Amino acid sequence: MPHSRSATSQLSRRTFLRGALGTSAVLAGAAAAGSIDGPAAADPGAPTAIVIGSGFGGAVAALRLGQAGFRTTVFERGRRWPIRKDGNTFATFDNPDKRAAWFSDTAGISSSMQVPVERYPGVLETIKGNGLESVHGAGVGGGSLVFGAFSIQPNKADFEEVFPGGTGYDELAATYYPRARKMLNATGLPRDILSTPNYRGARTWLNTIARYGVTPTFPDFAVDWDLVRRELAGKARPGVSVGDLSYGVNSGAKNSVDHNYLPAAEATGNVVVKPMHEVFDIRPRHRRKGFVVRARLIDDHHRTVRTVTAEADYLFLAAGSYHTTSLLVRARAQGALPAIPGTVGDGFGGNGDFLIVRTNLRDAQGPRQGGPGYARIHDDRLPGGPASMIYQAAPFPAPLGGAALTHLIQVHTPERGTIDYVHATRGTELNYPFAEGTSVLDRRAGAFAKHFHQMTEVRHGTPNNGLVISSRAAGFGSGATFHGLGGVVIGKAANADGSVKGYDNLFVVDGAFCPGAVGLANPSLTITALAERTMDRFLAAVGR
């Protein structure tokens, strides 16, 4: 049975009671002003920390710092997204609106399915790079608001294929992956939910895997299945149960970090989260070690309300791989942090992601299907190395609705891009110079997609031989990723303890730390586990 989603279950009764009053004040202040003053209750003589970003890594850092007594400020560029009783917190897949996009004129999951919207601090930002679009979350909870809830631990061999030697997979597997799963309440899809009509596609997927001839594995998902049961019973607005997870889940069934790590951090009384604060400058503190951070408090039109300056003994970067890296690349180029190594900005990858749609299938899938997905296959019999593939439910509109499946294929690929400073704009850009059809990723993943479809559909007499959609022009294939990783890579730009080379009190705790991939798996659980280990090592080193 699923565990309770309450963050206070992770805290002792004494810690919870001590932080409850302060947390109430924090939440009230956030609702009233969009930013938070404090923490007034914290020890004024305690060490201080700033965390930039509130996704998986930032939330871990905030909680562990707060528990250790650090007076901690979390700067988050996006807004809070509390679950509303009327079930209308987030935009939906079939009706995206301004809440779906970060200050963009259009909204939509793929480039082929965009609708015009008003510019607004919505939950998804698309970085349109040269050769790759990288999609990132925005809001209190960061990427966890918009991730597909897949919480997958990579195989050891696949992890070690991409991470440098000595990264310590066994330690992660023994301690930190289990801790991350527990905090995110990540569990498997329950049998009673799998048996419902909404999950016919998931059951059919098992038949497809059997025809292909491999044994599936069954991932955990950061989902509150009791709330999914309420969706299925008509007592909560459907979200997970209809595969609608991309912009957030209106029932609250997604266990994003604003439901676990962040409330627990605020409950310590030592942590303040400042929404709508967009950091633009980092520089060393003059008289003693530490950093000065400047941020713009922005409004719903992206106008600057005021500029905020804060300083702290330690700085933890968790703004998402692209933005964490960009902050450092700009600080190096503009002379604010001259010791940042030249390797910062290198090693950006899309996690080996290759998204396809399979339509005109042999097996009927039923109507709009529930998510997040289901069984995963891993095939190491392929020329050039292994590949993984997972079924993802997606509420496609007609004519694809009910007749198409999306799959995320992942393969090992050596191709990596860079995040570079642009002097003309004093900003950064993403460069990923690997053309469609010519890259290792396209060749290997494309070949696997065709092979899989041939083995499971065409040879079984599917009408018209079925169809695989994987072109970048349609918004699929290798042209975009929700899993952009790297830029401050372990062993190159960052040390194994998470510190950025050149600055022993500056740490990276998000996907920028990963070497462009995590090893044929969705990266959320790995980012969380690595952040947990980084914080353990940091706190041990400073004696807290």
C-alpha positions, 0 to 999 in steps of 0.5 A, a space after each residue: 500500500 502507498 505511504 502517506 504523502 505527508 512531509 511531516 512523516 519524515 520529521 520527528 514530532 519534536 522537529 515538526 512542532 518546533 517548525 510549525 509556527 514558523 512554517 505557517 508564517 512563511 506560507 502566509 507571507 508567500 501568499 501575500 507578497 510572493 517573497 518571504 522575509 526571514 527566517 526570523 526564528 533561526 539562530 542569528 549566529 548559525 552558518 548561512 547558505 543560499 540555494 538557487 533553484 527548488 527542484 530535486 537537487 535544490 529541495 534536497 539541499 534546502 532540507 538537509 541544510 535546514 535540519 543541520 541548522 543553517 540559515 538558508 534562503 532558497 531563490 526560485 524564479 517561478 511561482 508557487 503552485 498550490 493544489 486548488 480545491 476546484 482542481 484548476 491549478 495547472 493547464 492540461 495537455 489538451 487545453 494548454 494555456 498561459 500556465 503551461 509556458 514560462 513567458 512564451 507566446 506559445 505553449 505545447 509539449 512539442 513544436 508541432 502542437 503549439 497554441 498562442 498564449 499570454 506571456 506568464 510565469 508558467 511551469 515549462 521553459 523551452 531553451 531553443 538551442 542550436 541543434 537541441 531544444 531543452 525543456 526545463 521546469 519553473 516554479 516552486 518544485 522546479 522540474 519535479 512539477 512537470 516530470 513524468 513521475 518516472 523514478 528509475 534507478 539505472 543499472 550499474 553497468 549503464 550508470 558506469 558507462 557514463 559516469 567516471 570511475 569512482 563515482 560510487 554506484 554501490 554506495 548510491 544503491 545501498 543508501 541514497 537511491 532508497 532514501 530518495 525513493 522514500 522521500 518521493 514516496 516512489 512506488 510501483 503501479 498498483 494492481 487494482 489501478 492497472 486493472 481499470 479500463 483507463 490502463 488497458 494500454 498498459 496491459 496491452 503493452 505487456 503483450 507487445 513486450 512478449 512478442 518482442 521477446 524480452 523480460 520487462 521491468 516495472 519502474 517506481 513512480 512518484 505518485 500518490 496512488 490513493 489520489 489516483 483512485 479518487 480520480 478514477 472514482 470521480 472524486 478528483 479531477 483526472 490527471 494521472 488517470 488520463 495520462 495528463 502529467 506534463 504541466 502538473 497534476 490537478 488532483 495533486 497526485 504527483 509527488 513533486 518536491 513541493 509536497 515532501 522535501 520543501 515543506 519539510 525544509 520550511 518546517 525546520 524554521 531555518 529555511 525560507 523559499 523566495 518565489 519569483 526571484 530570478 538570480 542574475 549575479 553571483 560574486 565572492 564576498 569581500 571580507 570573508 569567504 562566501 558569496 553575494 547573490 543578486 536577484 530580481 523580484 519579478 511580477 507576472 509580466 516579467 517586470 522587475 519589482 525590485 532587486 534583492 541582494 543576499 549573502 551567505 557562507 555557502 552557495 548551492 546551485 540547483 537552477 536546472 542544468 542549463 541555468 546553473 551552468 549559465 550562471 557560472 559561464 556568465 560569472 566567469 566571462 564577466 570576471 565575477 568568478 574568475 576561478 571557474 574552470 574552462 570546463 564549465 559549460 562543456 558536456 551538455 547532453 540529452 540523456 540519450 533521449 529519443 522520443 517516438 510515437 507508434 500508431 496504427 497498432 495491431 492491438 487496440 489501446 482503448 480510449 484516453 489512457 492512464 499514466 505515467 506509463 508502465 513496463 520498461 524493456 532493456 535490450 543488450 542484444 543490439 549492435 552497438 550496445 544496449 537500449 531501453 524503451 518505456 511506454 508513456 501514456 499521452 492524451 493525444 488529440 484526434 486523430 491519434 487519440 486512442 490509437 497511438 503510444 509514445 515511447 521514450 527510447 534511450 541509448 548510449 551516445 558520446 555526443 555532447 553539446 556546450 553552453 557558451 557565453 555570447 558577448 553581444 547579448 551578455 547571455 548564453 546559448 546552447 550549442 548541440 551540433 549533431 544533425 538529424 539522421 547523422 548522429 550516433 543517437 539518431 542512428 542507434 535509437 532510430 534503428 532500434 525503433 524500426 526494429 522494435 516496430 517490425 518485430 512487434 507489429 509489421 510481421 504480425 500483419 498490422 494494417 498498412 504495416 503501422 507507422 513510427 513517427 520520430 522526426 524532429 520536424 514533428 517534435 519527436 526523435 532527438 530534437 528535444 529533451 526533458 532531461 538536459 544534463 551536464 555543464 558542470 560535470 563531475 570529474 571535469 568541472 566539479 569535484 566528486 563531493 559536488 564542489 565546483 573546481 576553484 571554489 570549495 564553498 560553491 556546490 552544484 546539486 542538480 542535473 548539471 553535475 551529471 555527465 550528459 546522461 545517467 545511464 538509460 534511465 530518467 534522471 530524477 531519482 539519480 539527481 535526488 540521490 546524488 544531491 543527498 550524497 553531496 549534502 551528507 558529504 558537505 555536512 560531514 566536512 563542516 562538522 554539522 
